[in-house]
Amino acid sequence: MSHAKQVNSSVLRIMPSVDELLRAQKAEGFRAAVGLQRLTSLARSITSELRTELQQGLAAAQNEAEYTREALLDEALRRLGERCQNDQTAEFGRVINATGVILHTNLGRAPLSEPARTALAQAGGYCTLEHDIVTGERGRRGGRVEDLLVELTGAEAALVVNNCAAAALLILSVMAGGGETLVSRGELVEIGGDFRVPEVMATSGTRMVEIGTTNRTKLDDYRRAVNERTRLIMRVHPSNYRIVGFTATPTLRELSELAKELGLPLYEDAGSGVLSDLSAYGLADEPVIRESLRDGAAVVSFSGDKLLGACQAGLIVGRSDIVNRLRKHPLYRALRVDKLSLAVLEKTLEAYRHQRSVTEIPVLKMLSLTRAQLTQRAQSLLERYRQASLNDGSTAELVFEIRDAESAIGGGAGPNTHPDTSVIALSREPFTANEIAATLRCCYPPIICRVSDGKVMIDLRTVAEEEEAELLAGLLTLVK
Ligand SMILES: *Cc1c(COP(=O)(O)O)cnc(C)c1O
């Protein structure tokens, strides 16, 4: 017999089959976790992987007795367990955001208010999406959210789509498709990695005409670029970046006066935008939507899950002739939001109507926390940690220090705003900060922290008080 044949027959003799793996007692738990179909497919890929390794191993082995059937079965089950666990940690799940970045895009941007969460759960069943309870006839989808937006911004009409990128696409397609749109070179921004103004323009079928220079654009630059193909003037809020130094750009009011004189509509993509002035919290340069409309923008779009504090959505407000054209366009049908988002938006906007926004909407609540309040919460958390670790009788030592630091807004809003905060800087010999952060990510729910200056930083600004007990439990696992 040739060596290759020997190897193959030895493999067949000792290699566990897919069936054997699935029947193993250990696999019962895995099956409950991921389901039979997924488990079978994982078992297939593991046996084929092992077969290849085994063939190579046997071909090189001095002594075939190193390989036993039991050892192989154990190894296959170990790998199966590992894959099943990876599968589960990849599941959608809640996390504790201890980074101090309020609108953390990777962690889902704005956390929702309690009334919004309740409404979200209820909208999961049958609901009044397009049903009028009084007449028993078909109702207006999203009607209440539109009415609230009109009330809160002073607009003539409102419309809701999937996100602000969708809003820009719809507005540009409907108002300027086949024609030209003027936009300042200083506003050709990229936001969140994929929203790029020139690309959205190209997709919508409008020709982008760049006005002025990166740092300076004047009213006359716009005037000179207008011709019979011009359909729209667009103003984009630079959101996540700022040009400083020798700069100039017309105000929205100046631009709208020019637009009026030329008979063109002015569209402002406000990005985050806010419904009420947040300059008390250091956010002076986010457009207040009501003011943009008052200053003459014909239509304005902004995000639902940035400083507004609701879910992903693109909110459009403006002149009713424009909003009606948007609503009738087939693209709107493709971009409209679902019942879950409408339920969340309605409850969030109601908080603004009743002047409860700062006490009810988490994003605004977090924004309003002072350093003194956060220092106090950090001290109290550390005190509870000391008590709990004494009771646990753990001997390992976490080293803590409360330090002044800065939180961040995130989500492409307020890049120059860094709210004063107080962080818990944490270390534990002999582990590195990255190792500690990785351990905290393995807690349930995972705790996400910043690492800087060789320490793990816990910023309680973005941790709800109800989550502190879970955070504490996570810290205790570090000394177990
Ligand atoms: C964030 C942002 C967008 C994209 O908003 P999404 O709701 O994330 O799609 C578009 N324009 C501006 C100016 C922004 O700041």
The ligand as a Tripos MOL2 file, in Angstrom:
@<TRIPOS>MOLECULE
LIG
   15    15     1     0     0
SMALL
NO_CHARGES

@<TRIPOS>ATOM
      1 C1        -25.7130   62.9780    9.3590 C.3       1 LIG1
      2 C2        -25.9630   63.7640    8.1230 C.ar      1 LIG1
      3 C3        -26.5680   63.1780    7.0170 C.ar      1 LIG1
      4 C4        -26.9610   61.7490    7.0020 C.3       1 LIG1
      5 O1        -27.9760   61.5310    7.9130 O.3       1 LIG1
      6 P1        -28.5490   60.0470    8.1840 P.3       1 LIG1
      7 O2        -29.7980   60.2940    8.9440 O.co2     1 LIG1
      8 O3        -27.4750   59.3450    8.9520 O.co2     1 LIG1
      9 O4        -28.7820   59.4470    6.8430 O.co2     1 LIG1
     10 C5        -26.8040   63.9660    5.9010 C.ar      1 LIG1
     11 N1        -26.4310   65.2530    5.8780 N.ar      1 LIG1
     12 C6        -25.8410   65.8570    6.9160 C.ar      1 LIG1
     13 C7        -25.4450   67.2950    6.7980 C.3       1 LIG1
     14 C8        -25.5850   65.1300    8.0940 C.ar      1 LIG1
     15 O5        -25.0110   65.7120    9.1450 O.3       1 LIG1
@<TRIPOS>BOND
     1     1     2 1
     2     2     3 ar
     3     2    14 ar
     4     3     4 1
     5     3    10 ar
     6     4     5 1
     7     5     6 1
     8     6     7 2
     9     6     8 1
    10     6     9 1
    11    10    11 ar
    12    11    12 ar
    13    12    13 1
    14    12    14 ar
    15    14    15 1
@<TRIPOS>SUBSTRUCTURE
     1 LIG1         1 GROUP 0 **** ****
